[in-house]
């Protein structure tokens, strides 16, 4: 792939804008809440798009396009089965707790609902894994640009990390959110022509269906009833329960990376709408991501020409095939933007959890607010440096990437059990939550070790993922319930605003009907069912 | 919240739209078509992006009028 000056200019202009937004915001970072939570002042449509874009890291974009090339429309489940119900659930049922209790982070919620131990366990594991993942984002970006354009590995790592560090240092979470919104539109405008051109070349949906290597590729649900019939090797139970319930609810409900965006909303109504607004574009993202993957595999079913032996090449190969200089610059900027904001999302989540839940709680409590603001800025620089270090470590030991990704994916599964019990069963005790969370996490690691060393077998890695999530969740859930019966629950008055049955419903009078969370959620789920039927 | 993000979006996309339109129209109409199945994608997509920039600009303008009493 060859870039002409106009493409470099387009990429350069993007960098100027990113930094410019950081500089424009630097005067507004007066308190630690300004820096970590945008002073809870952002309108719902912005937090909504950021909520969606924070999840739209380039690993996700490239990864799901690659999965679509490998497994076909089955990948739609990641959007319609996994994301939609979970996002509606967060908006309607969880935001009243998260936003209403005025917590500043997910671990802080655990402290209020349970105890300090549970919070610290969650904060530490979250902090470590977040740092590692931001390094993985950097690594993946640098490798991609090295392969496509021969950019030296270290220079893309250092340059993009430096830009992320500068704009977060200056503008905190607000910078990160604004850049995520920018990235969202860049992805839409950078990738949509890919889908249009691809469909044009293969002859529309009918032509696509004809040229796919296997008819099962064109179906989301039709082959789900037995594991041997579908390309992913997972039956309906593993898919619906593992992906649709545990993994997705675990991610969208408890991952502070996304929840933080909703906490930055300006009021309760905006916070509740955040995940719902995010769900609307998310529902149509298969068009931008799954479709190019399908086009790539139907143009090159044997992986010998266009894809050059790697499913991962789906997006880069199509960019090179269809985009002339000019549009190519936009497409690459969209990719760069999503890598950088993926990293930025991890950095902002890390600096908040580090400063509030670890530093302020255990290391240096009781200092004036300005001290924690300064600590947040230092933590930003530290997080970026740690990300660079991780990127180089992963470069040395290439297969580490798979391990880290897996560990990360499973860390949320047990946590969701802890949240679900905590929110809907007021008897759940603090000690039970702690032991459940710990044993669920250890269980997931144990399962992974058994799988990695060949003691358990699954047809695909994806199947292993789904079942590991189910086990981790079940262990956490079971242990928490059992220990609850032998330990002392918290007093009811301490749990007001934290448990569903003890929390007053947020008022919806005065909101027009189309802004009411319940109605929005029903509309989203209804549309989603229609999409599932069309692409059955 | 101070900076209205709609302004930077409108500005960025109008710059990008303009670059694509100019590039597709003057600099290399042929080069813009060869790879893209005979469509001058730079020109057309540039127009789409300009339209989006205009839309964002109008929203931002309306927003700034509402903020002022």
Interface residues (C-beta under 8 A of the other chain):
Chain A: X6 X9 X10 X13 X14 X17 X20 X21 X24 X25 X28 X38 X39 X41 X42 X43 X46 X174 X178 X181 X182 X185 X189 X193 X197 X200 X201 X266 X321 X322 X323 X324 X325 X326 X327 X330
Chain B: X1 X2 X3 X5 X8 X9 X11 X12 X13 X15 X16 X19 X20 X23 X24 X27 X28 X31 X32 X33 X34 X35 X36 X37 X39 X41 X42 X45 X46 X48 X49 X52
